[in-house]
Amino acid sequence: MYGRRQRARRAELSQHFLRSAQVARRLVSLIGLSPGELVVEAGPGRGALTRALVDTGCRIIGVEIDQELANLLRLEFAGQPRVDIVADDFLRFPLPRSPYKFIANAPFSRTTDIVRKLVVGDRPPTEAWIIVQQEAAARFAGLPYGLETLFSLSLKPRWHLEVVGWLSPVNFDPPPRVDSVFLRMMRLPSPLLSAGEYEEFVKLTGRVFAYGKTSLTKSLGSVLTGPQTRRLARDLGLAPATRPSEVSFQQWLGIYRLQKWLNG
């Protein structure tokens, strides 16, 4: 692969390296990078995505937790002034203050922590493109890729999420046991909810989801009366047996706004 020295995988880091330069170029082409744009890459590993990024003319900060891999990448890209390889844990790495995009072939065991770091702090990227397990993508993106979760509902007031590519296990070394996808997260220019509304929305969904797999109309009993719940379900076109995870984000926005109006 690539005619370069390959180092064995460290299982404790959940490393699954991209095998194909062609696949890496195809994924990077989806981002539409311009020369000079800043890209932060978490876990460049053996450098498949990094090489494809170099070809776009962007500036790259690669943050690699594996010291040996970081040293190999520094040797390979020593003649590239636009590439900076940092030997560090991305979860501890300070994100740039200037606008940047993010890309990662994320270690499966750390995907949630990586996404949380990107969205919770005060220096989020304008876009994040992450190779993740299909199951994790469904958890982050919710409908239509899976069921809505508290995590997906907490993201969507501020982020647009979509799956833009699928990768089979044969695209990785070693092959994982599950399929992977390329997940795009685009920060919305204007949040759909103000800071105060966002906190209320997260609290509402948390209270309703706490009732587990019961129907939405039953679980809404903690915040609405019976007649209010029936009216809400009717106005939003929800069947009485619909579960909270089966309700789309737009319908959740409707629930939030209607219950807020009903409660004055």
C-alpha positions in Angstrom: 0.0 0.0 0.0 1.4 3.3 -1.2 4.9 1.7 -1.4 5.6 3.1 2.1 6.6 1.5 5.3 3.5 0.2 7.1 3.4 -0.2 10.8 1.3 -2.7 12.7 -2.0 -1.6 14.1 -2.4 -0.9 17.8 -5.6 -2.6 18.8 -6.1 -0.5 21.9 -6.5 2.6 19.7 -9.2 1.0 17.5 -7.2 1.8 14.4 -8.7 0.8 11.1 -6.6 2.4 8.3 -7.9 3.3 4.9 -6.3 1.0 2.3 -7.0 2.8 -0.9 -5.6 6.1 -2.1 -8.4 6.2 -4.7 -11.1 6.0 -2.0 -9.3 8.7 0.1 -9.3 11.0 -2.9 -13.0 10.3 -3.6 -13.9 11.2 0.0 -11.8 14.3 0.1 -13.3 15.5 -3.3 -16.8 15.5 -1.6 -15.6 18.3 0.7 -14.9 20.8 -2.1 -11.8 22.3 -0.5 -10.1 25.4 -1.8 -6.4 26.1 -1.7 -5.4 27.8 1.5 -8.3 26.5 3.6 -7.5 25.2 7.0 -8.3 21.6 7.7 -7.8 19.8 11.0 -7.4 16.0 10.6 -7.8 13.8 13.7 -5.9 10.6 13.6 -4.2 10.7 10.2 -2.8 7.3 10.8 -0.9 6.1 7.8 -1.7 9.3 5.9 -4.3 8.2 3.2 -6.6 11.1 3.8 -3.6 13.5 4.4 -2.1 12.8 1.0 -5.5 13.4 -0.7 -5.8 16.7 1.3 -2.3 17.8 0.2 -3.4 17.6 -3.4 -6.2 20.2 -2.8 -3.7 22.8 -1.7 -5.3 23.3 1.7 -3.4 23.8 5.0 -3.4 20.7 7.2 -3.0 20.2 10.9 -2.8 16.4 11.5 -3.2 15.4 15.2 -2.0 11.8 15.7 -2.1 10.2 19.2 0.3 7.4 18.0 3.8 8.8 18.4 5.4 6.3 16.0 2.9 7.1 13.3 3.3 10.8 13.9 7.0 10.5 13.4 6.5 8.6 10.1 4.1 11.2 8.9 6.5 14.0 9.8 9.2 12.3 7.7 6.9 11.8 4.8 5.6 15.4 4.8 8.8 17.1 5.8 8.9 19.0 2.5 5.3 20.1 2.7 5.1 23.5 4.5 1.3 23.4 4.5 1.3 20.2 6.6 1.8 20.3 10.4 1.8 16.9 12.1 1.2 17.2 15.9 1.8 14.2 18.2 -1.1 14.6 20.6 -4.5 13.2 21.7 -7.1 15.1 19.7 -9.4 15.2 22.7 -6.8 17.4 24.5 -5.7 19.4 21.4 -6.8 23.1 21.4 -8.9 23.8 18.3 -8.0 26.7 16.0 -9.4 30.1 16.6 -9.6 30.8 12.8 -12.3 29.1 10.6 -11.5 25.5 9.8 -13.0 22.3 8.5 -12.5 18.9 10.2 -11.9 15.4 8.8 -11.2 12.1 10.5 -11.2 8.4 10.0 -12.3 8.3 13.6 -11.3 5.4 15.9 -14.6 3.6 16.6 -14.1 3.7 20.4 -13.7 7.5 20.4 -16.2 8.7 17.8 -18.7 10.0 20.3 -16.0 11.9 22.3 -14.6 13.4 19.1 -18.1 14.6 17.9 -18.9 16.0 21.4 -15.6 18.0 21.4 -16.4 19.5 18.1 -19.9 20.6 18.9 -19.8 21.6 22.6 -16.8 23.9 22.6 -16.6 27.5 21.5 -14.4 26.8 18.5 -16.5 24.4 16.3 -15.6 23.8 12.7 -17.7 25.1 9.8 -18.0 21.5 8.6 -16.9 18.1 9.9 -16.5 15.1 7.7 -16.1 11.9 9.7 -15.7 8.2 8.8 -17.8 6.4 11.4 -19.5 3.1 12.0 -23.0 3.0 10.3 -24.6 2.5 13.7 -22.9 5.5 15.1 -23.9 7.6 12.2 -27.5 6.6 12.8 -27.2 7.6 16.4 -25.8 11.0 15.5 -27.9 11.8 12.5 -31.2 10.2 13.6 -34.0 10.1 11.0 -33.8 9.2 8.1 -30.8 7.0 8.8 -32.0 5.5 12.1 -34.2 6.5 15.0 -33.9 9.9 16.6 -31.8 9.9 19.8 -31.2 12.5 22.5 -27.8 13.1 20.9 -29.2 13.6 17.4 -31.9 16.0 18.7 -29.3 18.0 20.6 -27.2 18.4 17.4 -29.9 19.3 14.9 -30.8 22.8 16.2 -27.2 23.8 15.3 -26.0 21.3 12.7 -27.1 19.7 9.4 -26.2 16.1 9.3 -26.2 13.7 6.4 -24.5 10.5 5.2 -22.7 11.2 1.9 -20.9 7.9 1.3 -20.7 4.3 2.3 -17.6 2.2 2.8 -17.4 -1.6 3.1 -15.0 -3.3 5.6 -12.6 -4.2 2.7 -11.7 -0.5 2.4 -9.8 -0.8 5.8 -6.8 -2.5 7.2 -7.7 -4.5 9.2 -11.3 -4.8 8.0 -13.8 -3.9 10.8 -16.8 -6.2 11.4 -19.3 -3.5 10.4 -19.9 -1.2 7.5 -18.8 2.5 7.8 -20.1 5.7 6.3 -18.8 9.2 5.6 -20.8 11.6 7.8 -21.1 15.3 7.0 -21.9 17.7 9.7 -22.4 21.3 8.6 -22.8 24.1 11.1 -25.9 26.1 10.4 -25.3 29.8 9.7 -28.0 30.7 12.2 -29.1 28.3 15.0 -32.8 27.3 14.8 -33.2 28.0 18.5 -31.8 30.7 20.7 -29.5 29.7 23.6 -32.4 29.8 26.1 -34.7 27.9 23.7 -32.1 25.3 23.1 -31.7 24.6 26.8 -35.5 24.3 27.1 -35.6 22.0 24.0 -32.9 19.7 25.4 -34.7 19.5 28.8 -38.0 18.7 27.1 -36.6 15.9 25.0 -34.7 14.5 28.0 -37.8 14.4 30.1 -39.8 12.6 27.4 -37.1 10.1 26.4 -36.6 9.2 30.1 -39.9 7.2 29.9 -38.2 4.7 27.6 -40.0 3.0 24.7 -43.5 4.0 25.8 -45.7 6.0 23.4 -45.1 9.7 22.9 -48.6 10.6 24.1 -48.0 8.7 27.4 -44.5 10.1 27.9 -45.7 13.7 27.2 -47.9 13.4 30.2 -45.1 14.7 32.3 -45.3 18.1 30.5 -48.8 18.3 29.1 -52.4 17.5 30.1 -54.3 14.7 28.4 -56.3 17.1 26.1 -53.2 19.1 25.3 -51.3 15.9 24.3 -54.2 14.7 22.1 -54.3 18.2 20.4 -50.6 18.2 19.9 -50.6 14.8 18.3 -53.5 15.7 16.1 -52.0 19.0 14.9 -48.6 17.3 14.1 -50.1 14.3 12.5 -48.7 11.8 15.1 -50.3 8.5 15.8 -51.1 7.9 19.5 -48.7 4.9 19.6 -45.7 6.8 18.0 -42.6 6.4 20.2 -40.4 9.5 20.9 -37.5 8.0 18.8 -39.9 7.8 15.8 -40.7 11.5 15.9 -38.7 13.6 13.4 -36.7 16.6 14.5 -39.1 19.0 12.7 -41.9 17.4 14.6 -40.0 17.8 17.8 -39.6 21.5 17.1 -43.4 21.6 16.7 -43.9 19.8 20.0 -41.5 22.2 21.7 -43.2 25.3 20.3 -46.7 24.1 20.8 -46.2 23.0 24.4 -44.5 26.3 25.1 -47.5 28.2 23.7 -50.0 26.0 25.6 -48.2 26.5 28.8 -48.0 30.2 28.2 
